[in-house]
Amino acid sequence: METPGRVSPEAPFEPSQPPVIEGFSPSVYTTSEGFKEKFIRKTRENPLVPIGCLGTAAALTYGLYCFHRGQSQRSQLMMRTRIAAQGFTIVAILVGLAASTLKSRS
């Protein structure tokens, strides 16, 4: 059985530094982006997602309020509305993802 030849790495392994991968940059943005800037950018890229989230939260809140007041019919309607708003939000996310994929290919 042969022993493999000694392989000497080009540079010593440094665990405190990220690995260098050709053609890969770990940071897409040169400046650090805060929460507010990122939220505004993402909202401009796909404005239907926050609208769907707000609709979901509003239907849930109003449905719970109606449940608390004993209006079971209205509460059930709001829970169904919440499901529809969640579906709208998922579709908005998927459409935004598809649009950004097609835009990056061009």
N, C-alpha and C positions, 0 to 999 in steps of 0.2 A: 504494500500500500504506500503510495507516494504522499509525502507531506506537501501541502501547498506552499508555493513560494512566498517569501515575505513581501507583503504589500506595504509600501510606505505612502502615507497620505501626503498630498501636496501641501496642505496646511494643517497644523495641529487642531484638533477638535477643541472648540471653546464653548462650553455649555452656557455661558452668560450672554452670548451673542446669537441672534437668529441665524439659521443656515442661509447661505447665499445660493439662490436658485436663479439660474440664467433666465431672463425674460420675466421675472416675477418681482413685483414691487409690493411690499407688505402694506403700504399705505397709498391709497388712490389719491387722496387729497393731501396737498402740501401743508395746509393749515389745519389746526384742530378745529373741529366743528362742534359747537355746543348743542344742547338739546333744542333750544329755540330755533336756531338756524336749520338744524336737521329736520325738525317738524315742519317748518315753513317750506323747505325744499321738497320734502316728501308729499306735502299737501298740494303743492303746485304740480308735481309729477302725476299724481292720481287723486284729484279732488273728490271723487265719489266715495272713497274709503272712509274719510272722516264723516261725511254726510250719513253713510250707512251706520257707522258707529254711534253717532248722535241719535239717529232714529231708533236704533236698538235700545240704547240707554233710556230714551224717552218712553218707549213702549213698555219697557220693563218697570220703570219707576211708576208710571201711571197705572199699570196693571197691578202692581203691589199696593198702591194707594187704594184702588177700587176693591181689592181683596180685603184690605184692612177695614174698609167701610161696609163690607158685606154685600157689595154689588158683584155677585159671582158671574153673571152673564157678561158684564163689561170687562171683568177681570180675565175671563176666558178669551174674549175677543182681543184684548191687549196682548195676551200671551201668544196668540196666533199671529198677531201683527209683529210681535218681537221675532218670531221664527222667520217671517217673511223678510224682515229687515236684516236679520243675520244672513239669510240667503242672498239678499242684494249685496251685502258687504263682501261675501265670499266671491260672488261673480265679479264685483268691481276689482277685487284683488287679482283674480285670474286674468281679467281683461288688461289690467295695468301691467301685469307680469308679461303677458303675450306682447303687448305694445312695446315694452322696453326691450324685449328679446329681439323683436323685428327691427327696432331702431338701432340696436347695437350691431346687427348683421349688415346694415346698410353702410 
